[in-house]
Amino acid sequence: MGLVVQKYGGSSVADAEGIKRVAKRIVEAKKNGHQVVVVVSAMGDTTDELIDLAEQVSPMPSGREFDMLLTAGERISMALLAMAIKNLGHSAQSFTGSQAGVITDSVHNKARIIDVTPGRIRTALDEGNIAIVAGFQGVSQDKKDITTLGRGGSDTTAVALAAALDAEVCEIYTDVDGVFTADPRVVKKARKIDWIAFEDMLELAASGSKVLLHRCVEYARRYDIPIHVRSSFSGHEGTWVSSERLVHQTQQQGEKPVEQAIISGVAHDTSEAKVTVVGVPDKPGEAAAIFRTISDAEINIDMIVQNVSAAATGLTDISFTLPKAEGRKAIDALEKNRAGIGFDSLRYDDQIGKISLVGAGMKTNPGVTADFFKALADAGVNIELISTSEIRISVVTRADDVNEAVRAVHTAFGLDSDSDEAVVYGGTGR
């Protein structure tokens, strides 16, 4: 038996009963002969509550102190879980991100992992302990300050530790039974996916699927770490996310080969906003100036569309989407550089939603695009932006139309399950 990294989200350790249930599952893995490293998120809504508290004290808290505050939630979870495991007669040691060797850059609130040096974790495992690690956090390489990894940080911590420790698998425990063809909170007949390739999962994650975050999947693909997404509330087999090489290995063990489905799933995201830069001179360098301004403000953007310039004026409009939380920062940065860029005005819209159809089989199956847009048209959904890749089609619509659009597309592509409705155990999606 090898080493297993398990990650438990906030809904799994939301209260004392949840922590004790998780402790029993961890001890069971230990009894089965595995070395076990566990990464935990903060309990329930603890992080949101800490954010609210900070905003009451200071409307613009400093990044360093904000990270010091937010990492308290995971430290509470790791200590309580270690206590629960010891109460079951097994030894456990808890570690903060810095103690676990998670080294990051110096960007507070959304740091990126530079290296993982898990010396103390290896020592704890060699001594027969279960290692409990606080997710979502690390320590900066230069100043040795506590940092947080941003959204999905605990998932990323788990995969990074799995890679550094050469684990057999990284198990991500959440409040649903795996990765579904759509969010089961929106589409009750969504089907659980048994296996999905890293590439398809990356597109789903980037398009708004909340079970796994993009950075986590990206890290797993880079180091070829299989991910098993499953529920901490049931014993069901979950969804395997891995490379095709690993799938071929399972087929050699007796499973029948299954051709990959044309469509993997439908994702949606209502956390983005749209910025339109109006009246941009249609000449080389203008788009570069706009997006350099956004980059310098450390803002990530998603979809980009440039209109055809008007012949009479030689001006065009450029629209792009970005996280709502970054909207004000983007507008301020562009306004400060207005003279240098030379645009007329800015428009901001945070009442949008994105719907994405994902599947590696799309590129060899004509008609997928036509069927996608027909499903949206039949549902009366108007399209504002369109973006495509080899395995994804994304559109922006009104936020109020998103749920209906997701259900319509899901049904149109035959993704609805014939069995019982998907179960959401915890209700938060993490």
C-alpha positions in Angstrom: 0.0 0.0 0.0 1.3 3.5 -0.9 0.8 7.0 0.2 -2.6 8.7 -0.2 -3.3 12.4 0.1 -6.9 13.3 1.1 -8.5 16.7 1.1 -11.7 17.6 2.9 -13.6 20.8 2.2 -15.4 23.1 4.5 -18.8 21.3 4.3 -17.1 18.0 5.2 -15.7 19.4 8.5 -18.5 21.9 9.1 -19.1 20.8 12.7 -17.9 18.4 15.4 -20.0 15.5 14.0 -18.5 16.1 10.6 -15.0 16.2 11.9 -15.5 12.9 13.8 -17.0 11.3 10.6 -14.0 12.4 8.6 -11.6 11.1 11.3 -13.2 7.7 11.0 -12.7 7.7 7.2 -9.0 8.7 7.6 -8.4 6.0 10.2 -10.0 3.4 7.9 -7.5 4.4 5.2 -4.7 4.0 7.7 -5.9 0.6 8.8 -5.9 -0.5 5.1 -2.2 0.0 5.1 -1.8 3.4 3.6 0.3 6.3 4.7 -2.1 9.1 4.9 -1.6 12.9 4.5 -4.8 15.0 5.0 -5.4 18.6 3.9 -8.3 20.4 5.4 -10.2 23.6 4.7 -11.8 25.9 7.3 -15.0 24.7 9.0 -18.2 25.5 7.1 -18.5 29.2 6.4 -15.6 30.2 8.7 -13.6 31.9 6.0 -16.6 34.0 4.9 -17.2 35.0 8.5 -13.6 36.1 8.9 -13.8 38.2 5.7 -17.0 39.9 7.0 -15.3 40.6 10.3 -12.3 42.1 8.6 -14.5 44.4 6.5 -16.3 45.6 9.6 -13.0 46.6 11.1 -11.3 47.9 8.0 -12.7 48.5 4.5 -9.3 47.9 3.0 -7.3 45.6 5.2 -3.6 45.1 4.4 -2.8 41.9 2.5 -0.4 40.6 5.1 -2.7 41.0 8.0 -5.7 39.7 6.0 -3.7 36.5 5.2 -2.8 36.1 8.9 -6.5 36.3 9.8 -7.9 34.0 7.1 -5.4 31.2 7.7 -6.8 30.9 11.3 -9.8 28.9 10.0 -7.7 26.0 8.6 -5.5 25.9 11.7 -8.7 25.4 13.8 -9.8 22.5 11.5 -6.4 20.7 11.5 -6.1 20.8 15.2 -9.6 19.5 15.9 -9.2 16.8 13.3 -5.9 15.6 14.9 -7.6 15.5 18.2 -10.5 13.4 16.8 -8.1 11.0 15.2 -6.1 10.6 18.5 -9.4 9.9 20.2 -9.8 6.9 17.9 -6.5 5.5 19.1 -4.3 6.6 16.2 -1.4 9.1 16.3 -1.7 12.3 14.2 0.3 15.5 13.9 -1.1 18.8 12.5 1.0 21.2 10.5 0.4 24.7 9.1 1.2 25.4 5.5 4.6 26.8 6.3 5.4 23.9 8.6 4.5 21.5 5.8 6.9 23.2 3.5 4.5 25.0 1.2 6.7 27.8 -0.2 5.0 30.6 -2.3 5.7 33.9 -3.9 4.9 37.1 -2.0 1.5 38.0 -3.5 -0.9 38.2 -0.6 -4.4 36.8 -1.0 -3.6 34.9 -4.2 -0.1 33.5 -3.8 1.3 30.8 -6.2 3.2 27.8 -5.0 6.9 27.9 -5.9 8.1 24.8 -4.2 7.1 22.2 -1.6 9.7 20.8 0.8 7.7 18.3 3.0 10.6 17.2 5.2 8.5 17.4 8.4 5.6 15.6 6.8 7.9 12.7 5.7 9.3 12.4 9.2 5.8 12.3 10.7 4.8 9.6 8.3 7.9 7.6 9.0 7.1 7.7 12.7 3.7 6.2 12.0 1.7 9.4 12.3 -1.2 10.6 10.1 -0.2 14.1 8.9 -2.9 16.8 9.0 -2.0 19.9 6.9 -3.8 23.2 6.9 -4.8 24.0 3.3 -5.1 27.3 1.5 -1.8 28.7 2.9 2.0 28.8 2.7 4.9 31.0 3.5 6.6 33.5 1.1 10.1 32.6 -0.1 11.7 36.0 0.5 10.0 37.6 3.6 8.8 34.4 5.3 5.3 35.9 5.6 2.2 33.8 5.9 0.3 33.8 2.5 -3.0 32.4 1.2 -3.5 30.7 -2.2 -6.8 32.2 -3.1 -9.9 30.4 -4.3 -9.5 26.7 -4.4 -6.3 26.9 -2.4 -6.8 23.8 -0.3 -7.3 21.7 -3.5 -4.1 23.1 -4.8 -2.3 22.4 -1.5 -3.4 18.8 -1.6 -2.2 18.2 -5.2 1.1 20.0 -4.6 1.7 17.8 -1.5 0.7 14.7 -3.5 3.3 15.6 -6.2 6.0 16.4 -3.7 5.4 13.1 -1.7 5.0 11.0 -4.9 1.5 9.9 -3.7 -0.5 7.2 -5.5 -3.6 9.4 -5.6 -5.0 12.7 -4.4 -8.5 12.2 -3.1 -10.7 15.3 -3.0 -13.6 14.9 -0.7 -16.6 17.2 -1.1 -20.4 17.2 -0.7 -21.3 15.6 -4.0 -20.4 12.1 -5.3 -18.0 13.3 -8.0 -17.8 15.4 -11.1 -21.2 15.7 -12.8 -22.2 16.7 -16.3 -23.6 19.9 -14.8 -24.1 21.4 -11.4 -26.6 19.1 -9.7 -28.0 22.1 -7.8 -29.1 23.5 -11.2 -29.7 20.3 -13.2 -31.4 17.7 -11.0 -30.8 15.0 -13.7 -27.1 15.6 -14.0 -25.1 12.4 -14.4 -21.9 11.5 -12.5 -18.9 11.1 -14.7 -16.8 8.0 -13.9 -13.6 9.2 -15.6 -12.6 12.5 -17.2 -9.3 13.5 -18.8 -7.2 16.4 -17.4 -7.9 18.5 -20.5 -11.6 18.3 -20.2 -11.6 18.9 -16.5 -9.4 21.9 -17.0 -11.9 23.4 -19.4 -14.8 22.6 -17.0 -13.0 24.1 -14.1 -12.0 27.2 -16.0 -15.6 27.6 -17.1 -17.1 27.6 -13.7 -17.3 24.0 -12.4 -16.9 24.4 -8.6 -16.0 20.8 -7.6 -12.4 21.2 -8.7 -10.6 24.5 -9.3 -8.5 25.2 -12.4 -5.1 25.6 -10.6 -5.6 22.3 -8.8 -6.2 20.4 -12.1 -3.4 22.3 -13.8 -0.9 21.2 -11.1 -2.2 17.6 -11.2 -1.8 17.4 -15.0 1.8 18.9 -14.8 2.9 16.2 -12.3 0.5 13.4 -13.6 -1.2 13.0 -10.2 -4.5 11.1 -10.5 -7.4 12.8 -8.6 -10.3 10.9 -7.2 -13.3 13.3 -6.5 -15.8 11.7 -4.1 -18.1 12.5 -1.3 -17.2 12.4 2.4 -20.8 11.8 3.2 -21.1 8.4 1.3 -19.0 5.4 0.4 -19.7 5.6 -3.4 -17.0 5.5 -6.0 -16.4 9.0 -7.3 -14.9 10.5 -10.5 -11.3 9.8 -11.6 -9.4 12.7 -13.2 -6.2 11.5 -14.9 -4.2 11.1 -18.1 -5.2 8.7 -20.8 -2.2 6.6 -19.9 -3.7 5.7 -16.6 -7.0 4.8 -18.2 -5.3 2.4 -20.5 -3.7 0.8 -17.5 -7.1 0.2 -16.0 -8.4 -1.3 -19.2 -5.5 -3.8 -19.1 -6.8 -4.9 -15.7 -10.0 -6.2 -17.3 -12.3 -3.3 -17.8 -13.9 -2.9 -21.3 -12.4 0.0 -23.3 -14.9 2.9 -23.5 -14.6 5.6 -26.2 -14.6 9.0 -24.7 -17.9 10.8 -24.8 -18.4 13.6 -27.3 -19.6 16.0 -24.6 -18.1 15.9 -21.0 -20.5 18.4 -19.5 -22.0 21.8 -19.2 -20.5 24.4 -16.8 -21.7 27.8 -15.8 -20.3 30.8 -14.0 -22.1 33.9 -12.6 -19.1 35.3 -10.8 -17.8 37.3 -13.7 -18.4 40.8 -15.1 -18.0 42.4 -18.5 -16.0 45.5 -19.3 -16.3 47.2 -22.7 -13.7 49.7 -23.8 -15.6 52.0 -26.2 -14.0 54.0 -29.1 -10.6 52.4 -29.3 -8.5 53.5 -32.2 -8.2 50.6 -34.6 -4.4 50.5 -35.0 -1.5 48.3 -33.8 -0.7 48.5 -30.1 -4.0 49.6 -28.8 -5.2 46.2 -27.5 -1.7 45.6 -26.1 -1.9 48.9 -24.1 -5.4 47.9 -22.7 -4.3 44.4 -21.6 -0.9 45.6 -20.3 -2.8 48.0 -18.0 -5.0 45.1 -16.8 -2.0 42.9 -16.3 -0.1 45.5 -14.4 -3.1 45.6 -12.0 -2.6 41.8 -11.5 -6.1 41.1 -12.9 -6.9 37.8 -14.7 -9.3 38.1 -17.7 -11.3 35.4 -19.4 -13.1 36.0 -22.7 -12.1 38.8 -25.2 -14.1 40.0 -28.2 -13.2 42.9 -30.5 -15.8 44.4 -32.8 -15.2 45.3 -36.5 -14.1 48.9 -36.6 -16.5 51.5 -38.0 -15.3 52.7 -41.4 -16.3 56.3 -40.8 -14.5 56.7 -37.5 -11.7 54.1 -37.5 -12.8 53.2 -34.0 -13.7 49.9 -32.4 -14.9 48.4 -29.1 -13.1 45.7 -27.1 -15.0 43.7 -24.5 -13.6 41.3 -22.0 -14.8 39.4 -18.9 -13.1 39.2 -15.5 -14.0 38.3 -11.9 -16.6 40.7 -10.4 -14.3 41.2 -7.4 -11.7 42.7 -9.7 -14.2 44.9 -11.6 -13.6 48.2 -9.8 -9.8 47.8 -9.9 -9.9 47.2 -13.6 -12.1 50.3 -14.3 -9.8 52.5 -12.1 -6.7 51.2 -13.8 -8.1 51.8 -17.3 -9.3 55.3 -16.4 -5.9 56.2 -15.1 -4.4 55.2 -18.4 -7.2 56.7 -20.6 -5.0 59.3 -22.2 -2.3 56.9 -23.1 -4.8 54.4 -24.6 -7.1 57.0 -26.2 -10.5 55.3 -25.8 -13.8 57.2 -25.5 -15.5 55.6 -22.5 -15.9 52.4 -20.4 -19.0 50.3 -19.8 -19.3 47.9 -16.9 -21.9 45.1 -16.5 -21.9 42.6 -13.6 -25.3 41.0 -14.4 -23.9 38.4 -16.8 -23.4 34.7 -16.8 -21.3 32.3 -18.8 -22.4 28.9 -20.1 -19.8 26.5 -21.5 -20.1 23.2 -23.4 -17.0 21.0 -23.0 -15.9 17.8 -24.7 -12.8 16.5 -26.4 -15.1 14.7 -29.0 -16.4 18.1 -30.2 -13.5 18.6 -32.6 -14.3 15.5 -34.6 -18.1 15.7 -34.6 -19.7 18.3 -36.9 -22.9 19.9 -35.8 -22.1 20.4 -32.1 -21.9 24.1 -32.5 -25.2 24.3 -34.4 -27.0 22.1 -31.8 -25.6 24.3 -29.0 -26.9 27.5 -30.4 -30.2 26.0 -31.4 -30.8 24.8 -27.8 -30.1 28.3 -26.5 -32.4 29.9 -29.2 -35.2 27.4 -28.3 -34.9 28.5 -24.7 -35.1 32.1 -25.6 -31.6 32.9 -24.4 -29.8 35.9 -26.1 -26.0 35.6 -26.6 -23.7 38.6 -26.0 -20.2 37.1 -26.4 -18.9 33.9 -27.9 -15.5 32.2 -27.3 -14.3 28.8 -28.5 -11.4 26.4 -28.2 -10.9 22.9 -29.7 -12.9 21.3 -26.9 -15.1 24.2 -25.6 -17.8 26.6 -26.6 -18.6 29.4 -24.2 -21.2 32.2 -24.4 -22.1 35.1 -22.2 -25.8 35.8 -21.5 -27.9 37.6 -19.0 -27.3 36.2 -15.4 -31.1 35.6 -15.1 -31.0 33.3 -18.1 -28.1 31.1 -17.0 -30.0 28.3 -15.1 -32.5 27.8 -17.9 -29.7 27.9 -20.5 -27.7 25.2 -18.7 -30.8 22.9 -18.4 -31.7 23.4 -22.1 -28.2 22.6 -23.3 -27.8 19.6 -20.9 -31.0 18.1 -22.2 -30.3 18.9 -25.9 -27.1 16.9 -25.8 -28.6 13.9 -24.1 -26.8 14.3 -20.8 -29.8 13.9 -18.5 -29.6 10.9 -16.3 -32.3 8.2 -16.4 -31.7 7.3 -12.8 -32.4 9.1 -9.5 -31.7 12.8 -9.0 -28.1 13.7 -8.0 -27.6 14.1 -4.3 -26.0 17.2 -2.8 -25.1 16.2 0.8 -23.7 19.4 2.2 -25.2 22.1 0.1 -22.2 24.4 -0.5 -20.5 22.8 -3.4 -17.1 22.7 -1.6 
